Every structure is written in structure tokens, then in C-alpha cells.
Amino acid sequence: MPTGWKLDFVNRTALLARLFPIWRDVVADHVTRDAEADDDAPLPPEVNAMIIGQADDGHGLQAMVVAIEGSTRRSDGGTYHITWSLDRAAGREA
């Protein structure tokens, strides 16, 4: 069960107004902290987060790179990011 941070409505709405989704299916709702956390893992603490970059693979997946407390590196080796938009019709998943 993944753990992470959910974007609140106000921040999500403001970010979507500034950072246009490229693909038809908009996600833009959370940052994953640990993709394989135990079911009983505690929720992560409140943190400072900043979108510092963007990636589009050109094949149906767009993500925003996020720095959490100044780092983009997750403890599981991944990169903090928000799946921004994707094309589910092309088989893309968050």
C-alpha cells in the first residue's frame, strides 16, 4: 500500500491553472512517499514541497518532479513526483 501526500483542493486547482495537463486523463492528486509501504505504516508528516521540473515521455505520461524538504530522492530509490496527466486509452497508468 503506497503512502504519501495528497494535494488539497485549493493547491491542486491553482497548480492545474498554471501547469497545463498534456494528456486527456488528469491525475495531479498526490506525491508518493513509499510505493511499497506496509498496510500499518504511519502517515507521513507535513513537509515543504516544491515542483521543480516536468517530464513528458511523448507516449502518454506527464509528471511533475517534486522536491520534498529539498530532495527529489525517495527512500525507495524513486523520484518524488506527481503523475500529472496520462492517456489511459493508450494503456498508460500512474
N, C-alpha and C positions, 0 to 999 in steps of 0.2 A: 504494500500500500504506500503510494508516494506521500510525502509531506512537503509542505512549502507555504507560500504566502499568496493569499487571494487578493486581487486588486479590488479595492472598494469601488462602488458605482461612480462616485464623483471623479476619482483619479482615472478610472478606465474611460469614462466619457471624454474627459479632457485629452487624454492621450490619443484616443481614436480620432479626435478632431484635428490633431497635429500630425499624426503618423498614419498615413493612408494605407489601409489594407490592400494588398495587391491581388489576392486570390478571393474567390467567391465566399468561402466559408470562414467567417471571422471567429477566432477563439479569444485571444487577448484577455485572459482572465486570471492567470496565475504564474508564479515562478516556482519551479520545483526545487526543493532543498535536497531531498534524498529520494531517488526514484524507487528504491527497494527497502524502505523503512519497515520495521516490524509493525504489526497491527496496533500494538500498545505503545508505540513511540509517542513521546510528548510533542505537542505542537511547538513549532519554533518560536523564538522570541521576536518581538518587534525589532525591525532593523532599518537602517538607512539604505535605500536602494536608488539606483540611477540607471536609466537606459543610456548606454554609451556607444551602441552600434546597432547595425541592422544587417541581416543576411537574407538573401533570396536565392534559392538554388535554381530558379528558372524552370522548375519542373513541378511547381505546385506547393511550395513550402516557403513561408516567410517567417522570420523570427527576429526579435529584438534581443540583443545581447545586454545583459544586466550586470552591474557591479553591486554586490551586496557588501556593505561595510568596506568598500574599496577593492574587493576582489571579484573576479569573474569565475574563479575556480571552485567548483563544488567539491565536497569531501569525497564523493564517489568518483571523482576524476572528470566529471562532465563540466559543462559550462553553464552558468546561470543564464537563463533566457526565458522569454515569453514567446510561446508559439503565437504569432500574430494572426496569420491567415494561412489557409491551405485549400487545396482543391480535392475534396473527398471523392468527387466523381472520377478523378484520375488515380484513386487509390491511396492518396496521401493521408497520413494520420499524424496526430500530435505526438 
